[in-house]
Amino acid sequence: MGRPQTIDEYVAGFTGQGRELLRELCVLAGEAVPEADEAIKWGSPAWVHPSGTILFIVNGYTKHANVVFTPSTREAFDADLEGFDTGKGSVKLPYGEPVPSDLLRRMIDFRVREHEVDGVQWM
């Protein structure tokens, strides 16, 4: 199969704990921002604001998934993210570990507000 055209195709490319975690992240994202469009951007699932701006992206890897926000969103949650591996805008979620759903919902809400209120675009 070539590059995934839909989020379902992307998730189907994983097995076991990876597929489970990615599915859980996709459900959470759909519940947190039902108004967002789902799309594949740079080969990864993305949730796009109705204005056309990417809100966040999910990437799956061999042993973990990343949820990638803007650096400003990730930095706003530094204290909550203690104990997580993080990058410039990313949060690493190892397969087999519980998804920090409440924290991710708060981060998604923050990201939507920073875009709608403060005009923060994608990176």
Wavefront OBJ file of the C-alpha trace (Angstrom):
o trace
v 0.000 0.000 0.000
v 1.234 3.505 -0.768
v 1.054 6.517 1.488
v -2.121 6.601 3.587
v -4.845 8.841 2.231
v -7.017 8.795 5.372
v -6.453 8.624 9.109
v -8.095 5.182 9.194
v -5.583 3.939 6.598
v -2.740 5.424 8.652
v -3.875 3.685 11.847
v -4.437 0.403 9.961
v -0.732 0.434 9.089
v 0.093 -0.300 12.741
v -0.520 -3.415 14.834
v -1.056 -4.267 18.489
v -0.402 -1.567 21.073
v 0.566 0.976 18.413
v -2.769 0.650 16.641
v -4.650 0.741 19.965
v -2.905 3.919 21.118
v -3.325 5.667 17.770
v -7.025 4.753 17.692
v -7.446 6.100 21.210
v -5.719 9.366 20.239
v -7.934 9.721 17.155
v -11.123 9.194 19.180
v -9.935 11.679 21.804
v -9.088 14.245 19.101
v -12.486 13.840 17.439
v -14.254 14.349 20.766
v -12.077 17.310 21.776
v -12.385 19.213 18.472
v -15.396 17.859 16.554
v -15.355 20.944 14.320
v -11.838 20.166 13.057
v -11.267 18.439 9.746
v -9.193 15.278 9.780
v -6.482 15.150 7.132
v -3.155 13.563 6.294
v -0.405 16.205 6.403
v 3.222 15.261 5.733
v 2.118 11.617 5.862
v 0.608 11.861 9.367
v -2.874 12.367 10.851
v -3.641 16.031 11.460
v -6.592 17.921 12.859
v -7.210 21.142 10.974
v -9.205 24.124 12.249
v -12.050 25.282 9.966
v -9.830 28.308 9.170
v -7.349 25.913 7.514
v -4.675 26.052 10.252
v -3.289 22.784 11.607
v -4.109 22.390 15.295
v -2.012 19.287 16.006
v -0.562 16.172 14.391
v -0.180 12.580 15.581
v 2.773 10.425 14.470
v 3.186 6.713 15.092
v 6.607 5.112 15.464
v 7.932 1.661 16.355
v 7.597 1.988 20.152
v 5.735 5.237 20.723
v 3.442 7.893 19.282
v 3.984 11.636 19.303
v 1.315 14.272 19.602
v 2.740 17.438 18.059
v 1.407 20.853 18.994
v 2.891 24.295 18.525
v 5.906 24.956 20.766
v 3.844 27.574 22.638
v 1.165 25.006 23.510
v 3.734 22.427 24.630
v 5.598 25.020 26.719
v 2.381 26.141 28.455
v 2.125 22.637 29.930
v 5.760 22.146 30.986
v 4.820 21.485 34.623
v 2.147 18.930 33.641
v 4.540 17.201 31.237
v 7.205 16.452 33.836
v 8.125 12.808 33.378
v 7.242 12.779 29.665
v 9.799 12.947 26.874
v 9.054 16.127 24.946
v 10.424 17.920 21.920
v 9.978 21.410 20.495
v 6.214 20.932 20.250
v 5.846 17.211 20.806
v 4.879 14.839 23.586
v 6.071 11.217 23.350
v 3.557 8.560 24.397
v 5.070 5.060 24.761
v 2.924 2.147 23.606
v 1.468 0.142 26.471
v 1.270 3.171 28.792
v -2.027 4.871 29.710
v -2.911 7.854 27.521
v -2.971 11.091 29.571
v -6.421 11.921 28.163
v -7.298 14.794 30.508
v -3.939 16.482 29.897
v -4.235 16.067 26.122
v -7.779 17.488 26.144
v -6.509 20.538 28.058
v -3.639 20.936 25.591
v -6.034 20.678 22.634
v -8.365 23.277 24.202
v -5.372 25.568 24.761
v -4.226 25.093 21.149
v -7.684 25.947 19.781
v -7.838 29.078 21.973
v -4.318 30.208 21.074
v -5.295 29.971 17.404
v -8.771 31.522 17.651
v -7.976 34.204 20.237
v -4.275 34.931 19.766
v -3.970 34.088 16.060
v -1.190 31.534 16.580
v -0.715 29.655 13.311
v 1.076 26.371 12.680
v 4.895 26.283 12.927
l 1 2 3 4 5 6 7 8 9 10 11 12 13 14 15 16 17 18 19 20 21 22 23 24 25 26 27 28 29 30 31 32 33 34 35 36 37 38 39 40 41 42 43 44 45 46 47 48 49 50 51 52 53 54 55 56 57 58 59 60 61 62 63 64 65 66 67 68 69 70 71 72 73 74 75 76 77 78 79 80 81 82 83 84 85 86 87 88 89 90 91 92 93 94 95 96 97 98 99 100 101 102 103 104 105 106 107 108 109 110 111 112 113 114 115 116 117 118 119 120 121 122 123
